[in-house]
Amino acid sequence: MAKIGVITFSDGRKHVHEELLPMNRGFEEKLVKKLREAGHEVVVADEIPWTNETAVKAGKKMQHEGVDCTIFNYAIWSWPHFTVLASRFAPGPYLCLSNINPGYPGLVGMLASSGALENIGVPYIRVSGDIEDPRIFGKVLTFVKAASAVKSLRGETFGCFGGRPMGMYTASVGTDNWAKNFGVDVEHVDQWEIVRRAESVPKAKVENAFRWCEANVGKIIYDGKQLTPEILKRQIASYYAVKEMCAEMHFDFCGIKAQPELTEHFCTMDVTEAFLNDPYDFDGPKDPLVCSTEADMDAALTMEIMKKLAQTPVLFADVRHWHDDYKVLDLCNSGQHATYFAGGSFDYRDNLPKVIFYPESFYFSAGGAAVHHLAHPGKVTLARLGRREERYYMVVLRGEFVQFDAATNELIMKRTQIEWPHALARLGTDIDTFIQKFPCNHIHAVYGDYVEELKMTCEILGIPCEILQ
């Protein structure tokens, strides 16, 4: 839930301010009540600004309280420079909200005040309407979600284990770009640290996790070569090593290169990546920690934004194959799907019976378990950050994960790679448009409709949002 600042502005003439104060307070109280009923913490200015001094004081209170965003609220005519003065201190992002009050020019005040912000280069969002109207309040909540996501990115650190994977330009970006555009720092860690730290994980801890997997995973297929109990234990130790390093180095999200060094000489990172992204692991419930395979930085950043909006794990997958006979896009990537997607549940007991640990394919000579499952059916939002000449944009579309009968599901998955996890997606656009417009090979998804929230997030970040329909 967000911490929201609310500043309601007034007329600079004392007699007008005082006469309309009860009315102005009434509109403010309705807004505050709605926000609190939605579960948010609300900080209100001590005094409705009607002078330069009270405007500055209101902004400083929001600054002191450390709000995630500030709503500038207008129900009557308000002198625009009060908003400018408050914005010098109150933390953004900013929503300029005009209430329905036809006898008094609140809309005029909002447009004049936001126009003043425009003049001085301060970005904002506008909403006008009755806060009791679900459509209008929905817009306010969309802003709050997006603003909180953007604000919480600032000061985060991405842990990059390894470097650019297999020549992918779309997976790597300069640290200065992220610092400038998102306020996110990047810390690079050599993959050798995973190998080194895995060896020091207590054997008893690994053994307990191994037994948990054998008791809860639907099926583990040992082949004596690519997947043995010893290799699976190595994968579990790698998970603990990465998890502990992320905690020690205060990484908020991360990515692991893996290919080709680890996948050819140590073990695959499939188990590590799946359970980092999950809302649980071998030891119980936990917060999902976004981890992108192939150290795809823009993938991880897309996922981190989507996780903040949806408050769920986020899918990472390759755009693998369009099955034209079934009109589904096969989203499939080695081990990266959190097991959460097998059942769409936060309870591992709903998900893991549907998971199979297959031996890895010929691609990965070091071996390991591939974390196979088929994504639970449901409406989804799919998205990806891209760059054109170093400038960010985001592509967003609606879709649906589907399943067929068991025989058809298996037939489809065997066409590509049965060992890996799959999501069969019907797209909210035609495949030709998707192929032309989608920025790269990796795609991300959450259950539910978050198109408007992603669109608002992009607007706050100042980057284009392309919605495929």
RODO-2510 file (C-alpha; in nm, 4 decimals, decimal comma):
residues 469
     n   res          X          Y          Z
     1     m     0,0000     0,0000     0,0000
     2     a     0,1167     0,3508    -0,0787
     3     k     0,1844     0,6528     0,1393
     4     i     0,0003     0,9351    -0,0363
     5     g     0,0310     1,3091     0,0210
     6     v    -0,2797     1,5243    -0,0308
     7     i    -0,2656     1,9032    -0,0661
     8     t    -0,5908     2,0863    -0,1402
     9     f    -0,5406     2,4404    -0,2706
    10     s    -0,7414     2,7557    -0,2122
    11     d    -0,7951     3,1132    -0,3267
    12     g    -0,5322     3,3678    -0,2216
    13     r    -0,7901     3,6223    -0,1048
    14     k    -0,8456     3,5787     0,2673
    15     h    -1,2208     3,6428     0,2637
    16     v    -1,2769     3,4000    -0,0263
    17     h    -1,0527     3,1360     0,1326
    18     e    -1,2336     3,1570     0,4659
    19     e    -1,5832     3,1555     0,3175
    20     l    -1,5127     2,8514     0,1006
    21     l    -1,2975     2,6653     0,3534
    22     p    -1,5755     2,4289     0,4775
    23     m    -1,6600     2,3370     0,1190
    24     n    -1,2954     2,2848     0,0294
    25     r    -1,2404     2,0698     0,3388
    26     g    -1,5442     1,8631     0,2501
    27     f    -1,4026     1,7693    -0,0897
    28     e    -1,0669     1,6936     0,0676
    29     e    -1,2233     1,4686     0,3319
    30     k    -1,4108     1,2679     0,0667
    31     l    -1,0872     1,2056    -0,1208
    32     v    -0,8937     1,1124     0,1921
    33     k    -1,1679     0,8766     0,3097
    34     k    -1,1751     0,6937    -0,0249
    35     l    -0,7980     0,6515    -0,0290
    36     r    -0,7885     0,5192     0,3266
    37     e    -1,0755     0,2809     0,2588
    38     a    -0,8643     0,1448    -0,0279
    39     g    -0,5961     0,0625     0,2284
    40     h    -0,3514     0,3471     0,1680
    41     e    -0,1814     0,5688     0,4230
    42     v    -0,2699     0,9343     0,3615
    43     v    -0,0789     1,2413     0,4785
    44     v    -0,2810     1,5646     0,4664
    45     a    -0,1474     1,9200     0,4780
    46     d    -0,2037     2,0811     0,8172
    47     e    -0,3605     2,3845     0,6525
    48     i    -0,5152     2,4256     0,3088
    49     p    -0,2657     2,6545     0,1312
    50     w    -0,3920     3,0063     0,0579
    51     t    -0,0624     3,1943     0,0958
    52     n     0,2942     3,1413    -0,0218
    53     e     0,3956     3,0450     0,3301
    54     t     0,1226     2,7839     0,3767
    55     a     0,1962     2,6355     0,0332
    56     v     0,5642     2,5899     0,1210
    57     k     0,4715     2,4494     0,4621
    58     a     0,2370     2,1936     0,3022
    59     g     0,5055     2,0816     0,0569
    60     k     0,7655     2,0501     0,3327
    61     k     0,5315     1,8321     0,5383
    62     m     0,5015     1,5877     0,2474
    63     q     0,8779     1,5921     0,2094
    64     h     0,9279     1,5256     0,5809
    65     e     0,6757     1,2401     0,5789
    66     g     0,8419     1,0798     0,2748
    67     v     0,5245     1,0225     0,0745
    68     d     0,5375     0,8022    -0,2356
    69     c     0,3395     1,0508    -0,4439
    70     t     0,1442     1,3722    -0,3998
    71     i    -0,2108     1,4536    -0,5080
    72     f    -0,2725     1,8233    -0,5747
    73     n    -0,6467     1,8595    -0,5124
    74     y    -0,8714     2,1346    -0,6564
    75     a    -1,2379     2,1997    -0,5777
    76     i    -1,2440     2,5803    -0,6188
    77     w    -1,0376     2,8412    -0,8014
    78     s    -0,6823     2,8241    -0,6634
    79     w    -0,3932     3,0523    -0,7258
    80     p    -0,1512     2,8546    -0,9468
    81     h     0,1722     2,9687    -0,7867
    82     f     0,0735     2,7904    -0,4634
    83     t     0,1014     2,4599    -0,6518
    84     v     0,4412     2,5569    -0,7928
    85     l     0,5709     2,6470    -0,4465
    86     a     0,4404     2,3240    -0,2922
    87     s     0,5973     2,1213    -0,5728
    88     r     0,9405     2,2581    -0,4803
    89     f     0,9256     2,0333    -0,1719
    90     a     0,6443     1,7763    -0,1984
    91     p     0,7731     1,4514    -0,3530
    92     g     0,6457     1,3501    -0,6943
    93     p     0,5018     1,1909    -0,8958
    94     y     0,2125     1,4394    -0,8993
    95     l    -0,1556     1,3957    -0,9732
    96     c    -0,3564     1,7131    -1,0354
    97     l    -0,7153     1,6241    -0,9419
    98     s    -1,0159     1,8421    -1,0220
    99     n    -1,3401     1,7640    -0,8384
   100     i    -1,6911     1,8134    -0,9763
   101     n    -1,8134     2,1411    -0,8271
   102     p    -1,9827     2,3331    -1,1126
   103     g    -2,0661     2,6453    -0,9092
   104     y    -1,6958     2,7077    -0,8469
   105     p    -1,4093     2,6986    -1,0996
   106     g    -1,2071     2,4097    -0,9594
   107     l    -1,1366     2,2779    -1,3083
   108     v    -1,0056     2,6205    -1,4051
   109     g    -0,7789     2,6163    -1,0993
   110     m    -0,6482     2,2705    -1,1813
   111     l    -0,5768     2,3563    -1,5456
   112     a    -0,4075     2,6830    -1,4552
   113     s    -0,1993     2,5210    -1,1809
   114     s    -0,0939     2,2200    -1,3853
   115     g    -0,0184     2,4557    -1,6729
   116     a     0,2194     2,6381    -1,4399
   117     l     0,3928     2,3085    -1,3638
   118     e     0,4180     2,2490    -1,7379
   119     n     0,5827     2,5871    -1,7815
   120     i     0,8614     2,5000    -1,5389
   121     g     0,9110     2,1466    -1,6679
   122     v     0,7487     1,9520    -1,3847
   123     p     0,5684     1,6366    -1,5085
   124     y     0,2240     1,5498    -1,3734
   125     i    -0,0926     1,3537    -1,4455
   126     r    -0,4407     1,5107    -1,4727
   127     v    -0,7732     1,3592    -1,3630
   128     s    -1,1068     1,5415    -1,3476
   129     g    -1,4355     1,4057    -1,2115
   130     d    -1,6386     1,2926    -0,9127
   131     i    -1,4251     1,0894    -0,6716
   132     e    -1,7345     0,8825    -0,5873
   133     d    -1,7518     0,7660    -0,9498
   134     p    -1,5751     0,4237    -0,9632
   135     r    -1,4284     0,5074    -1,3031
   136     i    -1,2700     0,8291    -1,1745
   137     f    -1,1495     0,6774    -0,8486
   138     g    -1,0104     0,3880    -1,0531
   139     k    -0,7968     0,6381    -1,2439
   140     v    -0,6706     0,7790    -0,9144
   141     l    -0,5811     0,4311    -0,7884
   142     t    -0,4079     0,3523    -1,1192
   143     f    -0,1950     0,6625    -1,0699
   144     v    -0,1171     0,5650    -0,7110
   145     k    -0,0077     0,2131    -0,8112
   146     a     0,2094     0,3381    -1,0952
   147     a     0,3564     0,6258    -0,8949
   148     s     0,4438     0,3947    -0,6066
   149     a     0,6109     0,1498    -0,8435
   150     v     0,8208     0,4236    -1,0032
   151     k     0,9108     0,5768    -0,6673
   152     s     1,0116     0,2437    -0,5139
   153     l     1,2486     0,1706    -0,8038
   154     r     1,4653     0,4649    -0,7052
   155     g     1,7516     0,3536    -0,4863
   156     e     1,7192    -0,0142    -0,5768
   157     t     2,0187    -0,2234    -0,6824
   158     f     2,0288    -0,4888    -0,9522
   159     g     2,2763    -0,7711    -0,8997
   160     c     2,4204    -0,8842    -1,2321
   161     f     2,5894    -1,2253    -1,2034
   162     g     2,8055    -1,2509    -1,5124
   163     g     2,7995    -1,0255    -1,8173
   164     r     2,6360    -1,0001    -2,1579
   165     p     2,4952    -1,3415    -2,2518
   166     m     2,5718    -1,4940    -2,5898
   167     g     2,6023    -1,1592    -2,7685
   168     m     2,2552    -1,0225    -2,6767
   169     y     2,2452    -0,6440    -2,7137
   170     t     1,8891    -0,6367    -2,5802
   171     a     1,9994    -0,7936    -2,2509
   172     s     2,2696    -0,5463    -2,1455
   173     v     2,2610    -0,1738    -2,0776
   174     g     2,4952     0,0811    -1,9239
   175     t     2,4685     0,1548    -1,5541
   176     d     2,4551     0,5288    -1,6234
   177     n     2,1394     0,4795    -1,8327
   178     w     1,9557     0,3077    -1,5480
   179     a     2,0796     0,5571    -1,2907
   180     k     1,9529     0,8459    -1,5041
   181     n     1,6208     0,7019    -1,6199
   182     f     1,5121     0,4842    -1,3279
   183     g     1,7315     0,5675    -1,0293
   184     v     1,8521     0,2048    -1,0174
   185     d     2,2140     0,1041    -0,9546
   186     v     2,3840    -0,2047    -1,0993
   187     e     2,6401    -0,4175    -0,9180
   188     h     2,8324    -0,6760    -1,1216
   189     v     2,9387    -1,0039    -0,9588
   190     d     3,1525    -1,2715    -1,1212
   191     q     2,9708    -1,6028    -1,1707
   192     w     3,2614    -1,7770    -1,0004
   193     e     3,1149    -1,6490    -0,6745
   194     i     2,8128    -1,8769    -0,7267
   195     v     3,0436    -2,1780    -0,7652
   196     r     3,2588    -2,0772    -0,4695
   197     r     2,9702    -1,9959    -0,2375
   198     a     2,7719    -2,3054    -0,3326
   199     e     3,0512    -2,5229    -0,1982
   200     s     3,0203    -2,3627     0,1458
   201     v     2,6434    -2,4082     0,1895
   202     p     2,5914    -2,6482     0,4827
   203     k     2,5330    -3,0047     0,3645
   204     a     2,2429    -3,0528     0,6052
   205     k     2,0655    -2,7488     0,4594
   206     v     2,1035    -2,8817     0,1067
   207     e     1,9925    -3,2290     0,2133
   208     n     1,6743    -3,0924     0,3760
   209     a     1,5882    -2,8979     0,0605
   210     f     1,6599    -3,2031    -0,1553
   211     r     1,4221    -3,4152     0,0500
   212     w     1,1597    -3,1378     0,0282
   213     c     1,1862    -3,1461    -0,3512
   214     e     1,1564    -3,5234    -0,3627
   215     a     0,8497    -3,5066    -0,1384
   216     n     0,6697    -3,2213    -0,3150
   217     v     0,7709    -3,2025    -0,6820
   218     g     0,5307    -3,4045    -0,8968
   219     k     0,8046    -3,6109    -1,0613
   220     i     1,1858    -3,6065    -1,0729
   221     i     1,3282    -3,7985    -1,3668
   222     y     1,6863    -3,9043    -1,2941
   223     d     1,8738    -4,0331    -1,5965
   224     g     2,2102    -4,1012    -1,4334
   225     k     2,3854    -3,8516    -1,6582
   226     q     2,2212    -3,5104    -1,7072
   227     l     2,0251    -3,5344    -1,3834
   228     t     2,1426    -3,7167    -1,0754
   229     p     2,0750    -3,6500    -0,7059
   230     e     2,4238    -3,5000    -0,6797
   231     i     2,3612    -3,2508    -0,9635
   232     l     2,0235    -3,1536    -0,8191
   233     k     2,1907    -3,0897    -0,4827
   234     r     2,4454    -2,8707    -0,6628
   235     q     2,1563    -2,6707    -0,8096
   236     i     1,9999    -2,6344    -0,4644
   237     a     2,3307    -2,5167    -0,3197
   238     s     2,3545    -2,2639    -0,6043
   239     y     2,0107    -2,1321    -0,5115
   240     y     2,1167    -2,0762    -0,1517
   241     a     2,4425    -1,9148    -0,2643
   242     v     2,2640    -1,6609    -0,4881
   243     k     1,9910    -1,5945    -0,2316
   244     e     2,2472    -1,5296     0,0422
   245     m     2,4588    -1,3035    -0,1791
   246     c     2,1516    -1,1006    -0,2758
   247     a     2,0729    -1,0518     0,0925
   248     e     2,4310    -0,9657     0,1901
   249     m     2,4803    -0,7225    -0,0993
   250     h     2,1301    -0,5770    -0,0651
   251     f     2,0253    -0,6649    -0,4206
   252     d     1,6582    -0,5873    -0,4816
   253     f     1,6499    -0,7958    -0,8009
   254     c     1,9062    -0,9850    -1,0033
   255     g     2,0024    -1,1753    -1,3173
   256     i     2,2312    -1,4710    -1,3866
   257     k     2,4213    -1,5120    -1,7136
   258     a     2,4770    -1,8904    -1,6725
   259     q     2,5392    -1,9653    -2,0417
   260     p     2,7831    -2,0917    -2,1394
   261     e     3,0210    -2,1045    -1,8406
   262     l     2,7962    -2,2471    -1,5686
   263     t     2,5793    -2,4556    -1,8002
   264     e     2,8817    -2,6316    -1,9491
   265     h     3,1096    -2,6652    -1,6466
   266     f     2,9014    -2,6487    -1,3239
   267     c     2,5219    -2,6912    -1,3535
   268     t     2,2225    -2,5055    -1,4922
   269     m     2,0601    -2,2255    -1,2929
   270     d     1,7033    -2,3396    -1,3632
   271     v     1,6220    -2,4378    -1,0045
   272     t     1,7842    -2,1193    -0,8735
   273     e     1,5941    -1,8901    -1,1070
   274     a     1,2581    -2,0624    -1,0648
   275     f     1,2598    -2,0555    -0,6845
   276     l     1,4043    -1,7042    -0,6560
   277     n     1,1009    -1,5842    -0,8534
   278     d     0,8620    -1,7965    -0,6465
   279     p     0,6692    -1,6803    -0,3347
   280     y     0,8162    -1,9761    -0,1411
   281     d     1,1185    -2,2002    -0,1376
   282     f     1,2396    -2,5120     0,0449
   283     d     1,2204    -2,3283     0,3790
   284     g     0,8722    -2,1727     0,3570
   285     p     0,6955    -1,8581     0,2304
   286     k     0,9040    -1,5622     0,1123
   287     d     0,8823    -1,2574    -0,1086
   288     p     0,9533    -1,3270    -0,4759
   289     l     1,2968    -1,1993    -0,5791
   290     v     1,2989    -1,1147    -0,9486
   291     c     1,5761    -1,3036    -1,1248
   292     s     1,6231    -1,2962    -1,5024
   293     t     1,7973    -1,5694    -1,6910
   294     e     2,0851    -1,4818    -1,9238
   295     a     2,1382    -1,1774    -1,6996
   296     d     1,8852    -0,9919    -1,9150
   297     m     1,8798    -0,6516    -1,7490
   298     d     1,5813    -0,5058    -1,9335
   299     a     1,3936    -0,8292    -1,8646
   300     a     1,4623    -0,7968    -1,4926
   301     l     1,3594    -0,4306    -1,4905
   302     t     1,0351    -0,5087    -1,6743
   303     m     0,9670    -0,7875    -1,4254
   304     e     1,0456    -0,5686    -1,1254
   305     i     0,7962    -0,3061    -1,2443
   306     m     0,5298    -0,5697    -1,3111
   307     k     0,5892    -0,7341    -0,9738
   308     k     0,5369    -0,4027    -0,7973
   309     l     0,2093    -0,3438    -0,9825
   310     a     0,0638    -0,6946    -0,9551
   311     q     0,2239    -0,8026    -0,6264
   312     t     0,2807    -1,1491    -0,7762
   313     p     0,5639    -1,3424    -0,9407
   314     v     0,6344    -1,2472    -1,3023
   315     l     0,6921    -1,4815    -1,5957
   316     f     1,0142    -1,4775    -1,7956
   317     a     1,0119    -1,6664    -2,1250
   318     d     1,1453    -1,6842    -2,4762
   319     v     0,9055    -1,6060    -2,7593
   320     r     0,9628    -1,9606    -2,8810
   321     h     0,7100    -2,0590    -3,1492
   322     w     0,3745    -1,9645    -3,2995
   323     h     0,1582    -2,2764    -3,3310
   324     d    -0,0601    -2,1627    -3,6174
   325     d    -0,2876    -2,4661    -3,6050
   326     y    -0,3788    -2,3880    -3,2439
   327     k    -0,3380    -2,0077    -3,2652
   328     v    -0,1175    -1,9935    -2,9563
   329     l     0,2275    -1,8489    -2,8938
   330     d     0,4517    -2,0917    -2,7078
   331     l     0,6398    -1,9042    -2,4353
   332     c     0,9174    -2,1357    -2,3282
   333     n     1,2576    -2,0861    -2,1668
   334     s     1,4927    -2,3070    -1,9726
   335     g     1,3684    -2,3236    -1,6152
   336     q     1,2910    -1,9573    -1,5775
   337     h     0,9170    -1,9786    -1,5074
   338     a     0,8449    -1,9618    -1,1339
   339     t     0,6624    -2,2772    -1,0246
   340     y     0,3861    -2,0383    -0,9121
   341     f     0,2633    -2,0412    -1,2720
   342     a     0,1952    -2,4158    -1,2638
   343     g    -0,1140    -2,3552    -1,0510
   344     g    -0,1352    -1,9777    -1,0213
   345     s    -0,1210    -2,0150    -0,6430
   346     f     0,0899    -1,8785    -0,3578
   347     d     0,0727    -2,2251    -0,1973
   348     y     0,3417    -2,4631    -0,3196
   349     r     0,1071    -2,7563    -0,2538
   350     d    -0,1149    -2,6361    -0,5383
   351     n     0,1718    -2,5880    -0,7818
   352     l     0,4489    -2,8409    -0,7273
   353     p     0,2425    -3,1576    -0,7957
   354     k     0,2138    -3,0226    -1,1528
   355     v     0,5923    -2,9740    -1,1859
   356     i     0,8359    -3,2249    -1,3375
   357     f     1,2125    -3,2033    -1,2988
   358     y     1,3397    -3,3304    -1,6360
   359     p     1,7065    -3,3959    -1,7191
   360     e     1,8468    -3,1004    -1,9107
   361     s     1,8781    -3,1289    -2,2879
   362     f     2,1966    -3,1447    -2,4984
   363     y     2,2333    -2,7654    -2,4836
   364     f     2,3702    -2,7841    -2,1284
   365     s     2,6476    -3,0385    -2,0908
   366     a     2,6934    -2,9741    -1,7159
   367     g     2,3426    -3,1047    -1,6593
   368     g     2,0778    -3,0255    -1,4036
   369     a     1,7042    -3,0325    -1,3552
   370     a     1,4854    -2,8449    -1,5999
   371     v     1,1796    -2,7180    -1,4109
   372     h     0,8947    -2,8212    -1,6409
   373     h     0,5279    -2,7269    -1,6094
   374     l     0,2475    -2,5755    -1,8170
   375     a     0,1174    -2,2348    -1,7086
   376     h    -0,2215    -2,2274    -1,5379
   377     p    -0,5011    -2,0844    -1,7588
   378     g    -0,6028    -1,7229    -1,7061
   379     k    -0,6114    -1,3719    -1,8463
   380     v    -0,2663    -1,2127    -1,8503
   381     t    -0,0842    -0,8904    -1,9250
   382     l     0,2349    -0,9253    -2,1305
   383     a     0,5037    -0,6591    -2,1566
   384     r     0,8661    -0,5784    -2,2298
   385     l     1,0915    -0,2746    -2,2096
   386     g     1,2836    -0,2012    -2,5273
   387     r     1,5344     0,0570    -2,6459
   388     r     1,5580     0,2551    -2,9681
   389     e     1,8909     0,4306    -2,9964
   390     e     1,9325     0,4045    -2,6173
   391     r     1,5881     0,5560    -2,5473
   392     y     1,3422     0,3351    -2,3605
   393     y     0,9888     0,2427    -2,4567
   394     m     0,7551    -0,0365    -2,3487
   395     v     0,5388    -0,2735    -2,5488
   396     v     0,2259    -0,4006    -2,3703
   397     l    -0,0569    -0,6318    -2,4719
   398     r    -0,3351    -0,8385    -2,3218
   399     g    -0,3537    -1,2120    -2,3638
   400     e    -0,4683    -1,5376    -2,2118
   401     f    -0,2811    -1,8490    -2,1038
   402     v    -0,4716    -2,1555    -2,2224
   403     q    -0,4548    -2,5303    -2,1953
   404     f    -0,5991    -2,8046    -2,4162
   405     d    -0,6581    -3,1705    -2,3383
   406     a    -0,3558    -3,3569    -2,2014
   407     a    -0,2644    -3,5201    -2,5324
   408     t    -0,2749    -3,1907    -2,7227
   409     n    -0,0766    -3,0089    -2,4536
   410     e     0,1977    -3,2724    -2,4781
   411     l     0,1965    -3,2664    -2,8565
   412     i     0,2437    -2,8881    -2,8607
   413     m     0,5206    -2,8900    -2,6009
   414     k     0,7082    -3,1730    -2,7717
   415     r     0,7241    -2,9664    -3,0900
   416     t     0,9570    -2,7268    -2,9125
   417     q     1,1165    -2,8485    -2,5882
   418     i     0,9219    -3,0752    -2,3550
   419     e     1,1820    -3,0471    -2,0758
   420     w     1,1305    -2,6754    -2,0253
   421     p     0,8331    -2,4846    -1,8783
   422     h     0,5673    -2,3554    -2,1172
   423     a     0,2913    -2,0973    -2,1324
   424     l     0,0531    -2,1228    -2,4271
   425     a    -0,0677    -1,7696    -2,4956
   426     r    -0,3554    -1,6420    -2,7025
   427     l    -0,2645    -1,2855    -2,7906
   428     g    -0,4772    -0,9727    -2,7865
   429     t    -0,3289    -0,8835    -3,1239
   430     d    -0,2534    -1,0724    -3,4449
   431     i     0,0760    -1,2577    -3,4693
   432     d     0,2042    -1,0452    -3,7592
   433     t     0,1638    -0,7248    -3,5583
   434     f     0,3300    -0,8912    -3,2610
   435     i     0,6296    -1,0075    -3,4630
   436     q     0,6752    -0,6621    -3,6173
   437     k     0,6354    -0,4630    -3,2961
   438     f     0,7748    -0,6737    -3,0112
   439     p     1,1240    -0,5524    -2,9163
   440     c     1,3179    -0,8737    -2,8520
   441     n     1,3217    -1,2478    -2,7783
   442     h     1,2228    -1,2337    -2,4098
   443     i     0,8693    -1,1643    -2,2841
   444     h     0,7124    -1,1222    -1,9388
   445     a     0,3647    -1,1721    -1,7974
   446     v     0,1435    -1,1536    -1,4894
   447     y    -0,2099    -1,2781    -1,4335
   448     g    -0,4721    -1,0018    -1,4516
   449     d    -0,5174    -0,6815    -1,6494
   450     y    -0,2487    -0,4229    -1,5724
   451     v    -0,2414    -0,2443    -1,9059
   452     e    -0,3590     0,0890    -1,7651
   453     e    -0,1126     0,0676    -1,4755
   454     l     0,1767    -0,0011    -1,7145
   455     k     0,0619     0,2788    -1,9422
   456     m     0,0540     0,5178    -1,6443
   457     t     0,3946     0,3947    -1,5257
   458     c     0,5417     0,4757    -1,8654
   459     e     0,3803     0,8195    -1,8611
   460     i     0,5320     0,8942    -1,5213
   461     l     0,8716     0,7677    -1,6381
   462     g     0,8435     0,9770    -1,9540
   463     i     0,8811     0,6852    -2,1937
   464     p     0,6475     0,5827    -2,4794
   465     c     0,4057     0,2944    -2,4243
   466     e     0,2974     0,0969    -2,7303
   467     i    -0,0165    -0,1107    -2,6684
   468     l    -0,0657    -0,3880    -2,9207
   469     q    -0,4333    -0,4501    -3,0017
***
